[in-house]
Amino acid sequence: EMQRSLVGSEMCIRDRPIISLNDGVSKVEAKVRGDAAVIPAMIKWAKTRVDDLHATPYLVAYTSSTQKRDELIKLCKKELGHPPMFVFRLGGVVSANTGPDAIAFAFERKPRRLVDYEPPLP
């Protein structure tokens, strides 16, 4: 394990987190090895969360890497069958916390029943 970690470090192969953000709460959903695995893992994860991604509008966001943004858009178009509804650049606060090469895509799931999230009354 130690040797594998050192080799990965020397080759700049690092674990990249796949993070979800729901109702203001972030969660590491998975970690993937290397940059090339990030975008396919994001789409694979999204497919487990939405009934029909082919019919679901989505947004693409990025910090500064237009190359990664374009890769994400290309694979999303291929896998989902349609382009993003909107593409936008994330601000400095996000970049300061994620690094300069962060990419994201957002989609809406079925509305939640808010009553399920109500705190119990005393």
N, C-alpha and C positions, 0 to 999 in steps of 0.2 A: 504494500500500500504506500509506504513512504517513497519507494523508488518511483512508482507510478506518478505520485504527486510531484516529485522533483522533475521528472521528465516532462510532465504536462506544464509545469511552471516555466521550464527552460524554453519550451516550444510555444509559450504564450497560449496554451490551451487551458482555459479556466472554466469552472462551472458557472453558468449563467442562470439567474433565477427567472422563472416565469411567475409574475406577480399579478394577482387580481385586486381590484379595488371595487368593493361593493358597500354602498351606504357609508362611504367615508372610511371604511376599514380595509387596510391592505393585508394581503396574506400571500406568502410564498406557496404557490401551488405545486411547483416542480422545480428541479434544477436539471439543466442539460449541459452536456460537455461540448464546449467550443461554440463559436459564433455561428457556424453553418447550421447547427441544430436548433437554433432559437426560433426562427420563423416557422418551420414545420411544426415544432412543438406548440407554439402559440395557437396555430390553427387547429391542431389535433385537440388541444384542451378546449377550445371554443366549441368544437363540434359536440363535445360531451355536455355542454351547458345550454344549447339552443336546439329546439325541435327541428327547425328547418333553416339552416344558415343560408341556403340558396335564396330564400325569400326575405331574409333579414337585412335591413340596411345597416351599414357599419361606417365608422369613421377611422381614419388613420392619423396618427400623431407621431412626431419625431422631435428630437432635440436639435441635433446639428448635422447628422449624417444623412445626406440626401441619397447616398448609395444604398444604405440600409432601408430608407423609406421606400425607394423605388423597388427594391427586392421584395419588401412586404406587400406593396401594391400588386406587383406582378403575380406573386403566389396566391394572394387573396382572390384576384380576378380569375385565376386558373381554378382554384379549389371551390370558390363560391359562385362563380359564373357571372359576376357583375362587378363593376368598379365601386370604390368607396363613394359614399354620399358626399363626403367632405374630407379634405386633407389639411391639417394645420400643424403649426410649429408650437411645441411646448415652451414654456418660459424658463427663465433662469433659475427659479426656485426648484423646479423639477430637475433640471440639468445638474444643479449643484448636489442634489441628493441621489441621482441615478448615474451620473456620468454623461459625457457628451454624445454617446452613441445609443441612447435609449430610443426604442421604438414602441409603439403601442397601437392597438386597435380596440375600438369600443363598439359594443352592440347592446341592444336592449333585449332582455328576456321578457317572458310573460310577466305582467304586473303581479306584484306580491300582494297577498292579503295583509293589509296593515294591521288588522286585528291580531294576527299571529305574533306581532312584534310589540304589542302593548305591554307595558310593565304591569304586574299584578297590583291591584288596588288593595290598600290596607283594610 
